[in-house]
Amino acid sequence: MQRVADLVGRALGGRYHLVAPLGAGASAVVYLAEDEALGRRVAVKVLHSVLASDAAFLRRFRAEARAVARLRHPHIVTVFDWGEADDHVYLVLEHMAGGSLRSLLDAGHRLSPEQAAAVGLATARGLEHAHRRGLVHRDIKPANLLFDEEGRLAIADFGVARAMADATWTEPAGAMMGTVRYSSPEQAAGAAAEGPSDVYSLALVLVEAVTGEVPFSADTTVATLMARQGKRFEAGAALGPLGPVLEAATAPEPAERPDSTALVRLLEALQDMPPPAPLPLAPPPPMPGDAGGRPGPGLENPWPVRGSAGAPARSDEPTRLGWRGDPTVAIPVPPPGEGAGPDVAPGRSRGRRRMLGALAVVAAIAVVAAGVWVLLFRVRLFTPSEPVPALRGLSLPQAEARLTAVKLHYLVGPARYDDAVPSGEVAAQAPASGGIKQGGTVTLYPSRGAAPRAVPDLTGLDEETAVQRLTAAGFSPQVTHSYNETVPAGTVVSWSPSQGPQPKGSQVTLVVSSGPAPRTIPDFSGQTYDQAASQLQSLGLVPVRADVYSSTVAQGQVVSTDPPAGASAPKGANVTVSISKGPQMVKVPDVTNETVSQATSDLEAAGLNVDNVYGPPNHRVFLTDPGAGSTVAAGTAVTLYTKP
């Protein structure tokens, strides 16, 4: 990267003689130069050599330079020429000798609301011109708002921000932070920047110019980006009538903001503000050959006497903010040389006489202008004043009728959210109270209804608490239950919608856990205990073994379960699995000489059954089959034989 002073004395393109560096930024070094072909003072922006070798950047830069060069507006810095010479890529720009808003603020100056309104109106008009032609600045900040020596403001660096986005070069540490401080929420979120982004950035600039603080600004880039997501700026008393306009321009959602055209109209509606006081702008730097700061040969007078219809107003004249027919807003600056003594070197009496003559002409013009201004002021002074009616809660036709009755005009500003005022009715007005001259304008801000609100975080809450929290936030909870393997019963599983602002009163579906789903007991017929236990464990159930005799199920196989097959059991419940030990073996007791009833009782007590009785049933038993003392399976049928 070239040093700032490396190119001083060079003539780029054989035409632009670089005289002195004016400043350096993240993308370029700016030089004061003399256009030797036309004999005029210009500014030459020479891109850093690293960018000049970046093919992607140069491709975008050439396209943007052509587009920006077609812009012709008093509040956009004019691009006269651009070129590439000796490995240097440069832009030739209109020279703004009054410095930047950034330098003004860094010097400790703060703008009054009237001065900020003038700066905002000038910038908004420049943005409106560019936006209508499809060009978005993307980097509105105090350093890019420049003044000429007569107080005219112009926007610099159109097209550079977009070209920088395609550069592979990494900016120096901290270079990006200045831009992030004024980025819109959608830029911070990585979305494409459109016209509303420029409006948002301009509003932050104006707030800083008056208060010295950038809203939502934090110590780190990430914290700054996060601070303005979904947040609304609340204007303090220091911003005066400018406050409602800036609140509208800093709406979190781009669709809620006025576009640059609407912003111009809103600022023009502030015409009842007092004229802005002069700005303490920097004097133009001298050129080689200048004497005492006077222009050198071939250069135009940096402080021309204004009087023609096409020239801007004198720098010491009050500037009216609401002139809709005049596209140029000139912010008053102190007269040149104010405070300097009449130190004139010997031998220059002729120049002094000429200067005194010119001053006499200027003084005469000033007297006439002052008389006209006093006349206008007196006319306005004696125009009747009317108290501003309270219009909040009225429909727009009702508000219009109320204003018309007291001979006031109205302008409809951007709609804003208001929890207490129904959609379409007046939510706010500017001015809100006090007196206003007949024929003045009141800005009405319609309500968009209740503001969308964030759905609260319901993670880990029980059903009752979650319902209470949603209701308190202005939502209508709809509860459903579902089984869940991991979330305890009665606890919130999810809710929808869960992200992004939602309209007040909208339904939020709340899913509450019913705990794990019940398990159905499988049929384990013909399986071993290990097989059954493995399946039960995979279902989240606890197997418990029980060994039982069975004359119908083979030894080692499942006889039954408890709960039985096909039944349901909660996760984690015990399931008893009965495993066959085979049939139970018993000895046939000796029941000889017993009655049939006594023998039957003894056999059943041993686990056997009486099948048939042969012989008289009232005689005594003399034989059994199987015989006494034999081992048989429990439940075996025994035949009794009685004596004849």
JOKA-V574918 format. One record per backbone hydrogen bond with DSSP energy under -0.5 kcal/mol. CO is the residue of the C=O (numbers start at 1). NH is the residue of the N-H. If there is no record, write none. Layout:
# JOKA-V574918
CO_NH ; CO_NH
This chain:
# JOKA-V574918
3_6 ; 4_7 ; 5_8 ; 7_10 ; 10_12 ; 10_18 ; 11_14 ; 12_15 ; 12_16 ; 15_17 ; 15_36 ; 16_12 ; 16_18 ; 17_34 ; 18_9 ; 20_32 ; 23_30 ; 27_48 ; 28_25 ; 29_46 ; 30_22 ; 30_23 ; 31_44 ; 32_19 ; 32_20 ; 33_35 ; 33_42 ; 34_17 ; 34_36 ; 35_39 ; 35_40 ; 40_35 ; 41_95 ; 42_33 ; 43_45 ; 43_93 ; 44_31 ; 44_46 ; 45_47 ; 45_91 ; 46_29 ; 48_51 ; 48_52 ; 49_53 ; 51_54 ; 53_55 ; 54_58 ; 55_59 ; 56_60 ; 57_61 ; 58_62 ; 59_63 ; 60_64 ; 61_65 ; 62_66 ; 63_67 ; 64_68 ; 65_69 ; 66_70 ; 67_70 ; 68_71 ; 73_76 ; 75_155 ; 78_80 ; 78_94 ; 81_92 ; 83_90 ; 85_88 ; 88_85 ; 89_47 ; 90_83 ; 91_45 ; 91_93 ; 92_80 ; 92_81 ; 93_43 ; 94_96 ; 95_97 ; 96_99 ; 98_282 ; 99_147 ; 100_104 ; 101_105 ; 102_106 ; 103_107 ; 104_109 ; 105_108 ; 112_116 ; 113_117 ; 114_118 ; 115_119 ; 116_120 ; 117_121 ; 118_122 ; 119_123 ; 120_124 ; 121_125 ; 122_126 ; 123_127 ; 124_128 ; 125_129 ; 126_130 ; 127_131 ; 128_132 ; 130_133 ; 130_135 ; 131_134 ; 134_136 ; 141_144 ; 142_101 ; 142_102 ; 142_145 ; 144_146 ; 144_156 ; 145_101 ; 146_154 ; 147_98 ; 148_151 ; 151_331 ; 152_148 ; 154_146 ; 155_77 ; 157_160 ; 157_161 ; 159_163 ; 160_164 ; 161_165 ; 162_166 ; 163_166 ; 164_167 ; 172_175 ; 174_178 ; 176_179 ; 176_180 ; 177_181 ; 179_182 ; 180_183 ; 184_188 ; 185_189 ; 186_191 ; 187_190 ; 194_197 ; 194_198 ; 195_198 ; 195_199 ; 196_200 ; 197_201 ; 198_202 ; 199_203 ; 200_204 ; 201_205 ; 202_206 ; 203_207 ; 204_208 ; 205_209 ; 206_210 ; 207_211 ; 208_212 ; 209_111 ; 213_215 ; 214_217 ; 220_224 ; 221_225 ; 222_226 ; 223_227 ; 224_228 ; 226_229 ; 228_230 ; 228_231 ; 233_235 ; 236_239 ; 237_240 ; 239_242 ; 240_243 ; 241_245 ; 242_246 ; 243_247 ; 244_248 ; 245_249 ; 246_250 ; 248_251 ; 253_256 ; 253_257 ; 254_257 ; 259_263 ; 260_264 ; 261_265 ; 262_266 ; 263_267 ; 264_268 ; 265_269 ; 267_270 ; 268_271 ; 270_273 ; 279_281 ; 279_334 ; 287_290 ; 290_292 ; 291_294 ; 296_299 ; 301_304 ; 304_306 ; 308_311 ; 314_317 ; 315_333 ; 319_276 ; 320_323 ; 322_324 ; 323_326 ; 325_327 ; 328_330 ; 329_153 ; 329_331 ; 330_332 ; 332_279 ; 335_338 ; 337_340 ; 341_343 ; 342_344 ; 345_348 ; 348_352 ; 349_353 ; 350_354 ; 351_355 ; 352_356 ; 353_357 ; 354_358 ; 355_359 ; 356_360 ; 357_361 ; 358_362 ; 359_363 ; 360_364 ; 361_365 ; 362_366 ; 363_367 ; 364_368 ; 365_369 ; 366_370 ; 367_371 ; 368_372 ; 369_373 ; 370_374 ; 371_375 ; 372_376 ; 373_377 ; 374_378 ; 375_379 ; 376_380 ; 377_381 ; 378_382 ; 380_383 ; 384_438 ; 386_436 ; 389_391 ; 391_394 ; 394_426 ; 395_399 ; 396_400 ; 397_401 ; 398_402 ; 399_403 ; 400_404 ; 401_405 ; 402_406 ; 403_406 ; 403_408 ; 404_407 ; 407_439 ; 409_442 ; 411_413 ; 411_444 ; 413_446 ; 416_448 ; 422_425 ; 424_396 ; 425_447 ; 426_393 ; 428_445 ; 430_443 ; 434_388 ; 436_386 ; 437_440 ; 440_409 ; 442_411 ; 442_444 ; 443_430 ; 444_413 ; 444_446 ; 445_427 ; 445_428 ; 446_416 ; 447_424 ; 449_418 ; 449_448 ; 453_502 ; 458_461 ; 461_492 ; 462_466 ; 463_467 ; 464_468 ; 465_469 ; 466_470 ; 467_471 ; 468_472 ; 469_473 ; 470_475 ; 471_474 ; 474_505 ; 475_477 ; 476_508 ; 478_510 ; 480_512 ; 482_514 ; 488_491 ; 490_463 ; 491_513 ; 492_460 ; 494_511 ; 496_509 ; 500_455 ; 502_453 ; 503_506 ; 506_476 ; 507_509 ; 508_478 ; 509_496 ; 509_511 ; 510_480 ; 510_512 ; 511_493 ; 511_494 ; 512_482 ; 513_490 ; 515_484 ; 519_569 ; 521_566 ; 522_524 ; 524_527 ; 527_558 ; 528_532 ; 529_533 ; 530_534 ; 531_535 ; 532_536 ; 533_537 ; 534_538 ; 535_539 ; 536_541 ; 537_540 ; 540_572 ; 541_543 ; 542_575 ; 544_577 ; 546_579 ; 548_581 ; 554_557 ; 556_529 ; 557_580 ; 558_526 ; 560_578 ; 562_576 ; 564_567 ; 567_521 ; 569_519 ; 570_573 ; 573_542 ; 575_544 ; 576_562 ; 576_578 ; 577_546 ; 578_559 ; 578_560 ; 579_548 ; 580_556 ; 582_550 ; 584_634 ; 586_632 ; 587_589 ; 588_629 ; 589_591 ; 591_594 ; 594_621 ; 595_599 ; 596_600 ; 597_601 ; 598_602 ; 599_603 ; 600_604 ; 601_605 ; 602_606 ; 603_608 ; 604_607 ; 607_635 ; 609_611 ; 609_638 ; 612_640 ; 613_615 ; 614_642 ; 616_619 ; 620_643 ; 621_593 ; 623_641 ; 625_639 ; 627_630 ; 630_588 ; 630_632 ; 632_586 ; 633_636 ; 636_609 ; 638_611 ; 639_625 ; 640_614 ; 641_622 ; 641_623
